[in-house]
Amino acid sequence: MRASTRNILMIGPAAVMVLALFLYPLGFSIVSAVTHDDYSLTLTHFIKVFELYSKDIQFTVLIVLSSVLILALLSIAISAMIVLSPFKRLVAILSMLYRLPLFIPFIVAAQMMRTFLAKNGLMNNTIVAAGLLTPMDTVSFLGWTGIIITFVWKQLAFTTLLISGAMAALDQSQIRAAQNLGASRLRILIQIMIPQVLPTIGVALVLSTVTIMSVLSVPLMIGTGSPTMITADMAFRVNSYGDYHVANALGMISYLICAALAWFYLRQTIKEKGAMS
């Protein structure tokens, strides 16, 4: 068998899957967002989106940016503790705990957080039982705060795995040299480690952004009404009205939000590589 035929047979199934499950739905959604039923071009669907869901688009952007910012701070801090901490038992416990959300689906995480963060949920009941609050003083964290907490908790394992792996792969001689010169762990993290793992941090945050933008269960189960996230609006348009045109227009906006963040990351990476060269 010739090498070219063998290569085609090897990559053929994967290419067909990508075409059928990703490229075709993407092309269909783009066409549906900018055409009528007779395939004539129109921007009516986008006009309706901004008339009806402009607040939800802003809400989605704020939720995503807040979640990504908190994710970056927490994952970098946990990664630094894992790599730089001299306490091996603490590192082992931390490594076990932060990996737990990695194996839990979003719909399960949303249900857990719904019962945990509610006014009469597990968290408040525990605080009341400890005598720190009375039942009248408890506060529900369902809503935008609960959505952010759920996204951060669920994605923390993924981002920490990527960032801690990149930090562990750094040249340890640089870290030991800085320690010998009296540099604190915080200074080592900020001045030596973070600049070298910035590309990995960017990849982790961009991938987390795409994941957050695609989740439906969390805003549906933890949100408290309006405003809500774009994914909930897309499900509402399809389930209530069968309106795939407006739903796909909302999907196009979510594509553009993800593309803007990815473009910003790529632009900064190219700038840094150009400055280094």
N, C-alpha and C positions, 0 to 999 in steps of 0.2 A: 504494500500500500504506500502510495506516495506521501511525502511529509505534509504537503499542503492539504490533501484529503483528510489525513489523520488529524491535523489541527482543526479543520472545519468540523469534523465529527466530535472533537473534544469540546469546542466552545459553542457548538450549535445549540444544544439544549439550554445552556445558560442564556445565550442570546435570545432564543425564542421566549424564554420566561421573562426576561427584561422587557422585550417588545410587547408581549401580551399583557403583563401585569403592571407595567410602569409607563412605557412610552405611549401606548395606545390610549390608556385612560387620561394621560396628560394632554395628548393632542385633542381628544374628544372634549375635555373640559374647557380647553382654550377656545375651540370652535364654538362650543355651546354658549360660552360667556359673551361672545361678540356677535352672535347671529340670532335671527328669529327662527321660528320653526321651518320657514322656507329657505333658510341658509342665507338670507340677505343680511348684510353687515349692519350693526347697530351698537350704540352705546347706552341704550335704554336700561339695560340690566345693571350697569355700573351706576347710572344716575339713581335708580331705585335703591341700590345698596347704600349709597351715601345719604339718601334721604331717610332711610329707615334705620340704618345700622352704623352711622358715623360714631356714635358714642361707644358702641360695642367694639369698633375697630380701635379706638383710642384706649379703651379698657384692656383689650388684648395686648396691645403694644406695651402698656404700663406693666401688666402682669408678667409678660415675657422678660422685659428689661429688669424688673425687680428680682425675678426668680434667678436670672442669669447672674446678676451682680452678687446676690447672696451665695449662689452656688460657687462662684469664683472665690469669694473670701473663705468660705468654709472648706472647700476642697483643697485650696492651697494650704490653709492652716493645718488640716488633718494630714496632708501629704508631708508637710514639713515635720510634724511630730513623729510620723512613722519613720522618716529617713534620718532625722537628727536626734531623736530622743535616745538617751542612753539606757532607759528603763525598758528592757526587753519584754517583761510581763505586761506592762502598760501598752506597748506596741501590739502585742499579740491580742489583747482584749479589744483594743481599738480596731485592729484589722478585721476581727470577727464581727464586730458590731456594725461597722459602716458598710459591710458587704451584704447585709441582710436584705435591704430593699432591692437589690439587683435581681432577685429571683421572684419578686412579687409583681404580678400584672397590675396595670394602672387601675383597672376596675376594682380589684381587691383592695388596693391602697386607698382608693376613694371611699369605699365602704368602711374600711377601718377608720379613716380619718373622720368620716361622718359621725360615727359613734364615739370617737375619742374627743372631738373638738366641740360637740354640741353643748348647749347650756346644761343639760343633764347627762352629759357624756362621762366617760371614764376619767378623763383628766380632772374635771371639776368635782366629780364625786370623790376622787382621791384627795383632792385639796380640802374639801369639806370634811371628810373623815379625819384628816390630820388636824382639823381645828384651825386652819389658816384662813378660811373664809366661811361665811354662812351661805345657805342656799340662795338667799336674796341677792348676795353680792356676786354670784357667778356670772360670767359673761360668755356668750357663744362666740366661737371663732369661725363659724361657718360664714361663707361669703368670700370676699377677695383675700382676706388674711388666710383663711383655710386653704384656698386654692394655691396660694404661694407656698404655704407650709408643705402641702402635699407634693407639689412639683419639686421643691428643693429636697425634701426627704427622699423621694423616689429616684431623682437623678444624681444624688450625691455620691452614691456608690460608683456609678459609671465615670463621672468626672474625676473622682479621687483615684480610681484605678489607673486612668490614663496619666494623670499628673504625677502621682507617686511613682509610677513606673519610669516616667521620664526623669524624675529627680534621682531615683536610685541608679539610673544609667549614667549619670554625670561622672566626670573624672573625680574620684574621691581625693586625689592629691591636692586639688584646689581647696576643698573643704578643710582637709587636715592642715594645710598651710595657713589658712585664715584662722583656724582655731589656735594654732601655735602662736600666731601673732596677737592673740587676745580678742579676736572678733567675737561678738555675741552671736547666738543662734539667729536672732532676728536680723542682724546685719548680714549674716551669711545668706539668709533666705532672700532678703531684698536685693542685695548687691551682687550676689554670685549665682544663686540658683534660679530665681525667677527670670532674669534676662535670658538664660540659656534654655528654659523650657516654655518660653512665651508661645512658640508655634504650637506646641502640644496643648497649652491652655486654650489657645484660640480654636483649635480643632474640637476640643471637648465642649466648649461653650456653643459653637455653631451647631454641632450635632445635638446638643441638649435643646437648643432653640427650635430646631426642626421637630424634635420629639414633642416638646411642649405645645407647639402650634398644631400638632396633629391629634392631640388627645381630646376625646369627647366625654368620657365618663367623669372626669374630675369636675369640669364646670357644671355638668348636669346634676351631679350628686351632691356637690358641696356648695355650689352657687346658690344665691338666695333670690334670683329673679333678674331684674334689669339694673345695670348693664350686665351683660354676660360675654363670653368669648365667641369668636367667629365660628368655631366648630359647632357650638350649640345652635347658632343661627342657621348654619347650613343644614343641620339635621331637622330643624323646625320647618324650613322652606320645603324640604323634600317630603317629610312625613305629613305635614299639614296641608300643603298646597300642590305637591307634585311639581314644584317650580324648580327644575334643574338648571334653568338659565341663571337665575339669581344666585342659587347655591354655588354654581360654578364660578360666577363672578366673585363671590366671597372667597372661593378657593384660590382664584387668581390673585386676589389681594394678599392672601396668606403666603402664596408663592413669592410675591414681590417683597413682603416683609422679610422672609427668610433670605431671599436673594440680596437684599440691601445689607443685612448683617454679614452675610458671607463675602459680599464685595468689600465691605469695610475691612474685614479681617485680611482678605487677600491683598488689598491695597497697602495696609500697614506692613504686612509681611514682605511685600516687594520693596517697599521703601527701606525697611531695615536691611534687607539683603543688598540693596544697592548702596546703602551707606557703608556697609561692612566691606564691600568689594571696592 
